[in-house]
Amino acid sequence: MVDFTTLRQEFPVTAEYVYLNHAGVSPISRRAAAAGRRFLDEYERHGYELNAAWERRAEEVRRTFAAWIGGDAAGVAFVKNTTEGLLIVANGFPWKAGENVVISNVEFPANVYPWLNLARRGVETRMAPMRDGRLQLDDIVDLIDARTRVLSLSHVEYANGFRNDLAALGEVCRRRRIFFCVDAIQSLGVLPLDLRATQVDFLSADGHKWLLAPEGCGFIYCAPQALDRLEAHNVGWKSVVNYTDYATYDLTLLPNAQRFEEGSLNMLGIHVLGEALDLLVGCGQEAVWERVRGLLDAAVEGLRRRGYEVLTPLAPADRSGILLFRSPRWSAEEVARRLRQARVVCAVRGGGVRISPHCYNTEEEIACFLEALRA
């Protein structure tokens, strides 16, 4: 059983704030910060002489992430952010004029602009509407036709926290023979995910939210059946099989997702991200989600007692680590301002105030959040 009280000691931010904005940008742990300092210290004292060890560590992190999501390490590439991963898919897919991609009308812009930009290639972007706080499977299916090639959705919608059913959506994609692309930045690190139970073809996520790592380093995953459908739009010196032979030019691409790592990697970011990932692996996906769900249950009960309206769908299959609410009296901006005055960190999204606790938060912090609302 995970001792979350001990885990909490890993997060100095708790001495300063009640931090409930992991759906925005998370703080990092002591051990993740220490991993970054160790890397910089090694770089300072040894220059590039320890690169072989750094490369081995990067491969360890790649394998850990693959195991975490139930995938194959050959399908994992490091990217600088979620957007870069989505761009690899959007720009690398073999589109033909007149084809279309289906998304929703409540996606974060990272999962919108890469597809809208395909209009210059004659590709249409269709948007399924959100109704009553949920994306309806039938509305999505109604937009799919014989010329649809990709469905791209967030696992969890960033504003209100609605969780899309990856298994059901993936089954639709399998039946209709279209590819399924998932923006997983709002779920990885808080919700259990095993790609072996889905039909996901492409998945992209940065580390700076629920994975408890800094901005600027993340992953794209390409399933074996989908990898070769993507053209490597940006081909660099590390995209090819003989990238260590600088004097021989041979445009034979690597047979795995590393073909998308066109140049030198962000080794500092990988070291910190790897330590953050190890921390979560040590907790276990189910234990993290059970903890966060319990904190959100307490928040929902307290909000309703105080007359606030909860906007996030609360059916078990719809839930995530995000909770959106609003006041009957004050604007979301005013509520968020008062919470920040009380050192409670949250965000204004989707017409309300969004909170997103992680597993190191406590019931006492939820009580402080609720007391700040009462005040």
Secondary structure by P-SEA (a helix, b strand, c coil): ccaaaaaaaaccccccccccccccbbbbcaaaaaaaaaaaaaaacccccaaaaaaaaaaaaaaaaaaaaccccccccccccaaaaaaaaaaacccccccbbbbccccccccccccccccccbbbbbbbbbccccccaaaaaaaccccccbbbbbcccccccccccaaaaaaaaaaacbbbbbbcccccccbbbbcccccccbbbbbccccccccccccbbbbcccccccccccccccccccccccccccccccccccccccccccaaaaaaaaaaaaaaaaaacaaaaaaaaaaaaaaaaaaaaaacccccccccccccccccccccccccaaaaaaaaaaacbbbbbcccbbbbbbcccccaaaaaaaaaaaac
